[in-house]
């Protein structure tokens, strides 16, 4: 019995990603998700449609410039594409594109060779004709030029070059069409994989930014489950530290859980106290200190609003991000005067 190719069933992982490359993708995605978890955390784990994934990611300020989407193939999550496709169709399109690139490359080389052959022939003919442009050509001179053109095979060489140029243009259009098709297919398929992770019927993994990043790191070449398990198997991935903004989010989350009421003044006061404690990471404290004014503004924005207690960390951090990302000149000046200080206790 004829054996099937070994990779025939690996629809979501037709191409293997080097471990160090996958870790870089994971680290970049983890950073952007953790830094913006206040904006994403109540939305991304509840996503219902593939197109909603893009809408949620677009909430991130300057998302297209974030390394996870600018420097890696996971940028496909932000592209246009709403046509439902499967892994096999995407693989077929990739193979067609590879073939189209190969054909275009070969035609490009052949066209260049034909051009290099044509130019000296045309130059030789033009040189001969220019020498006779000082007077009206006689019949013998015209016949002589026609013979020279035949000897140089100008007509055949020109026609061959033009045919190759036409074929090259067709190949270029075919490649561009397939590139656009693949871009749209990978966009929809990748967003659908994020949705599949959220809807996992077995609920194998919690919907944390870390797990989202692992599930998304291998897109658009790995399905979400293989990508996540691959990241879990790589020792270096475990060494990717939490961002300072996510550590701040977790601090607020822990304080909210320990505070019986949802009193935002108490939560803000305890956050400030915890940040100024000697056991607090000094790097975290020095990171948030120049931005404390924006945190105070965030708590002020949330006061008087009847949020569910579990939602308070997301609302506070979401407001904090908005203030720090789009500060006015007055805000910047006030932030310098209102940095976190032990005197505030």
C-alpha distance (Angstrom), angle and dihedral (degrees) to the residues before:
residue distance angle dihedral
X1 . . .
X2 3.80 . .
X3 3.80 112.5 .
X4 3.78 120.1 -128.2
X5 3.82 117.8 -124.2
X6 3.78 111.2 -86.5
X7 3.79 94.0 -121.2
X8 3.81 96.1 46.4
X9 3.81 92.9 105.6
X10 3.81 97.1 39.3
X11 3.77 93.2 91.4
X12 3.78 94.8 155.0
X13 3.78 97.5 46.0
X14 3.77 108.5 41.1
X15 3.82 89.1 143.6
X16 3.79 124.5 44.2
X17 3.79 117.5 -134.6
X18 3.80 118.4 -144.8
X19 3.81 112.0 -110.6
X20 3.80 95.4 -120.4
X21 3.80 89.8 49.6
X22 3.80 91.8 50.0
X23 3.82 90.6 50.2
X24 3.81 90.5 52.2
X25 3.79 90.3 50.9
X26 3.78 91.0 47.6
X27 3.81 93.5 48.0
X28 3.81 92.4 49.8
X29 3.80 92.8 48.0
X30 3.80 92.7 44.7
X31 3.79 90.6 52.5
X32 3.78 95.9 52.1
X33 3.81 93.4 43.9
X34 3.81 94.7 46.9
X35 3.80 93.5 44.9
X36 3.80 90.3 52.8
X37 3.79 100.6 33.9
X38 3.81 90.2 117.4
X39 3.81 87.8 64.9
X40 3.80 98.1 35.8
X41 3.80 106.2 31.8
X42 3.81 97.6 83.3
X43 3.80 93.5 40.8
X44 3.81 112.0 36.9
X45 3.83 96.5 55.5
X46 3.82 88.4 51.5
X47 3.79 98.4 46.8
X48 3.80 113.4 142.0
X49 3.82 106.3 -177.2
X50 3.82 133.8 35.8
X51 3.81 92.3 -120.6
X52 3.81 89.9 55.1
X53 3.82 90.0 64.5
X54 3.78 90.1 66.8
X55 3.82 92.5 45.6
X56 3.81 90.4 53.0
X57 3.81 94.1 47.4
X58 3.80 89.2 49.5
X59 3.80 87.7 66.4
X60 3.81 87.5 75.1
X61 3.79 111.0 97.5
X62 3.82 109.0 -111.9
X63 3.80 90.9 -4.9
X64 3.82 93.1 166.6
X65 3.82 89.2 61.2
X66 3.79 95.1 51.5
X67 3.80 111.1 110.8
X68 3.82 93.4 -123.2
X69 3.81 90.7 62.6
X70 3.81 101.6 26.3
X71 3.80 101.4 47.0
X72 3.80 104.3 31.0
X73 3.83 138.9 52.4
X74 3.83 89.2 -106.1
X75 3.80 84.0 83.1
X76 3.81 83.9 87.7
X77 3.82 86.7 82.7
X78 3.81 88.6 74.0
X79 3.81 97.6 46.5
X80 3.78 129.6 100.1
X81 3.78 116.1 -92.3
X82 3.79 131.7 125.4
X83 3.81 103.2 160.4
X84 3.78 114.3 113.7
X85 3.82 111.9 -120.8
X86 3.79 139.2 161.9
X87 3.80 133.5 -133.3
X88 3.82 93.2 -99.5
X89 3.80 92.8 54.5
X90 3.80 91.7 49.3
X91 3.80 90.4 49.5
X92 3.80 90.2 51.1
X93 3.80 91.1 50.7
X94 3.81 90.6 49.8
X95 3.81 90.2 52.5
X96 3.81 91.2 48.3
X97 3.80 89.9 50.1
X98 3.81 91.9 50.1
X99 3.80 89.6 51.8
X100 3.82 91.7 46.3
X101 3.82 90.7 51.4
X102 3.79 90.7 49.4
X103 3.82 92.0 50.0
X104 3.81 91.7 46.9
X105 3.80 91.4 49.1
X106 3.80 92.2 50.6
X107 3.80 92.6 47.0
X108 3.78 90.6 47.3
X109 3.82 90.0 55.6
X110 3.81 93.0 45.6
X111 3.82 91.8 47.6
X112 3.79 91.6 50.6
X113 3.81 90.8 49.6
X114 3.80 90.9 49.4
X115 3.80 90.5 49.6
X116 3.80 91.8 50.8
X117 3.79 89.3 52.5
X118 3.80 93.8 46.3
X119 3.80 98.9 49.8
X120 3.85 99.8 62.7
X121 3.80 89.8 44.7
X122 3.81 91.9 52.4
X123 3.79 91.1 43.9
X124 3.81 91.7 53.0
X125 3.81 91.8 49.7
X126 3.81 93.1 46.1
X127 3.78 90.8 49.7
X128 3.80 90.9 53.0
X129 3.81 92.6 47.7
X130 3.79 94.4 47.0
X131 3.78 89.8 56.9
X132 3.79 88.5 63.0
X133 3.82 99.0 42.4
X134 3.83 93.6 94.3
X135 3.79 91.6 81.2
X136 3.79 140.6 19.0
X137 3.80 110.5 -74.9
X138 3.77 117.4 -112.4
X139 3.78 122.4 -138.6
X140 3.82 90.9 -102.5
X141 3.82 91.1 51.9
X142 3.80 91.7 49.5
X143 3.79 90.2 49.4
X144 3.79 89.3 48.9
X145 3.82 92.0 53.1
X146 3.80 91.0 48.0
X147 3.80 90.3 52.5
X148 3.79 90.1 48.9
X149 3.81 90.7 50.9
X150 3.80 89.7 52.5
X151 3.78 92.6 47.1
X152 3.80 90.3 50.3
X153 3.84 90.3 45.2
X154 3.80 89.9 -135.9
X155 3.79 95.3 160.0
X156 3.82 94.7 50.4
X157 3.81 93.5 43.2
X158 3.81 92.2 48.6
X159 3.79 92.4 47.4
X160 3.81 91.7 48.9
X161 3.80 91.1 50.3
X162 3.82 92.2 48.0
X163 3.81 92.2 49.0
X164 3.79 90.8 52.2
X165 3.82 91.2 46.5
X166 3.81 90.3 52.7
X167 3.80 91.4 48.9
X168 3.81 90.2 48.4
X169 3.80 91.3 53.7
X170 3.80 90.4 51.2
X171 3.82 90.3 48.7
X172 3.81 91.3 49.4
X173 3.81 91.8 51.8
X174 3.81 90.5 47.2
X175 3.82 91.0 51.7
X176 3.81 92.6 47.4
X177 3.81 91.0 48.6
X178 3.81 92.1 50.7
X179 3.82 91.7 45.8
X180 3.78 90.1 54.4
X181 3.81 91.5 45.2
X182 3.82 92.2 49.6
X183 3.79 91.8 46.6
X184 3.80 91.4 55.0
X185 3.80 93.5 43.4
X186 3.81 93.3 49.5
X187 3.81 90.3 47.2
X188 3.80 94.7 55.3
X189 3.81 94.8 39.0
X190 3.82 92.8 50.2
X191 3.79 93.2 49.1
X192 3.78 88.8 47.9
X193 3.82 89.4 53.9
X194 3.82 89.5 54.9
X195 3.80 87.6 51.6
X196 3.82 90.0 48.6
X197 3.82 89.9 53.4
X198 3.81 90.5 51.3
X199 3.81 92.0 46.8
X200 3.79 96.3 43.6
X201 3.83 100.8 150.5
X202 3.81 91.8 -149.8
X203 3.83 92.3 51.8
X204 3.78 90.0 -142.6
X205 3.80 97.3 161.1
X206 3.79 132.6 38.1
X207 3.79 116.6 -117.5
X208 3.80 97.3 -111.9
X209 3.82 124.2 143.0
X210 3.80 87.9 -110.4
X211 3.81 93.3 57.0
X212 3.79 92.6 41.2
X213 3.82 88.3 53.8
X214 3.80 91.9 49.9
X215 3.79 91.9 48.2
X216 3.82 91.6 48.7
X217 3.83 99.7 40.3
X218 3.81 95.1 85.3
X219 3.80 97.0 45.8
X220 2.98 131.2 155.7
X221 3.83 92.7 17.9
X222 3.82 100.9 41.7
X223 3.78 129.0 50.1
X224 3.82 112.7 -120.0
X225 3.82 96.1 -102.3
X226 3.80 95.8 49.7
X227 3.80 90.9 45.3
X228 3.80 92.6 51.2
X229 3.80 94.4 46.1
X230 3.81 91.1 45.4
X231 3.81 90.6 54.1
X232 3.80 90.4 47.9
X233 3.80 90.0 54.2
X234 3.82 94.1 53.5
X235 3.80 112.4 87.4
X236 3.81 94.1 -154.8
X237 3.80 91.2 59.7
X238 3.80 89.6 65.1
X239 3.80 89.5 60.3
X240 3.81 94.5 62.6
X241 3.80 103.8 112.7
X242 3.78 127.6 -138.9
X243 3.79 114.6 -99.9
X244 3.81 119.6 -110.1
X245 3.80 91.2 -115.0
X246 3.79 91.5 55.0
X247 3.80 91.3 46.8
X248 3.80 86.5 54.1
X249 3.80 90.2 49.3
X250 3.81 90.7 51.8
X251 3.81 90.8 48.6
X252 3.80 90.5 54.9
X253 3.80 90.4 44.6
X254 3.81 91.3 52.3
X255 3.82 92.4 47.9
X256 3.81 91.7 49.5
X257 3.81 90.1 52.6
X258 3.80 91.2 50.3
X259 3.79 93.6 46.5
X260 3.79 112.8 84.0
X261 3.77 95.2 -154.0
X262 3.78 126.6 41.2
X263 3.80 90.8 -118.1
X264 3.81 103.3 155.2
X265 3.80 93.8 -162.1
X266 3.79 90.2 58.7
X267 3.79 91.9 45.2
X268 3.80 91.7 50.4
X269 3.80 91.7 47.1
X270 3.81 92.6 49.7
X271 3.79 91.8 47.0
X272 3.79 90.3 53.1
X273 3.82 90.5 46.9
X274 3.82 92.9 49.4
X275 3.80 91.8 49.1
X276 3.80 91.5 52.5
X277 3.80 95.2 48.9
X278 3.79 115.5 111.4
X279 3.81 91.6 -123.2
X280 3.82 91.1 58.6
X281 3.81 114.1 104.6
X282 3.84 103.8 -94.7
X283 3.79 90.8 -147.1
X284 3.79 90.4 56.3
X285 3.79 90.7 47.6
X286 3.81 93.1 49.0
X287 3.80 89.0 48.0
X288 3.80 95.7 54.0
X289 3.81 98.4 34.5
X290 3.86 96.7 80.8
X291 3.82 88.5 46.5
X292 3.79 99.2 46.8
X293 3.80 91.6 106.7
X294 3.82 89.3 64.0
X295 3.80 90.8 48.7
X296 3.80 90.9 52.2
X297 3.81 88.8 49.8
X298 3.81 89.8 50.8
X299 3.81 92.3 54.3
X300 3.79 89.3 47.0
X301 3.81 90.8 52.6
X302 3.80 91.3 52.9
X303 3.81 97.8 48.0
X304 3.76 115.8 108.8
X305 3.79 93.1 20.4
X306 3.76 117.3 116.1
X307 3.78 100.9 -128.9
X308 3.77 122.9 165.3
X309 3.80 108.6 -104.5
X310 3.79 92.1 -118.1
X311 3.81 89.5 55.0
X312 3.82 96.4 52.5
X313 3.86 96.4 88.4
X314 3.80 90.8 51.4
X315 3.79 94.2 47.0
X316 3.80 93.7 46.6
X317 3.82 94.1 46.7
X318 3.80 91.7 43.4
X319 3.79 90.9 54.6
X320 3.82 90.9 43.6
X321 3.81 90.6 54.5
X322 3.79 92.4 50.2
X323 3.81 92.3 51.4
X324 3.82 96.1 46.3
X325 3.80 94.9 44.3
X326 3.82 96.4 51.1
X327 3.81 106.7 30.0
X328 3.78 121.7 169.0
X329 3.80 120.6 -135.1
X330 3.81 88.2 -102.3
X331 3.81 91.1 51.1
X332 3.80 91.9 52.2
X333 3.80 91.4 50.7
X334 3.80 93.3 46.9
X335 3.83 91.1 46.8
X336 3.82 89.6 60.2
X337 3.81 90.5 52.2
X338 3.82 95.8 44.8
X339 3.79 104.5 50.2
X340 3.77 121.1 148.3
X341 3.82 109.8 -82.9
X342 3.84 136.1 171.5
X343 3.80 86.6 -123.4
X344 3.80 88.6 70.1
X345 3.83 91.1 70.0
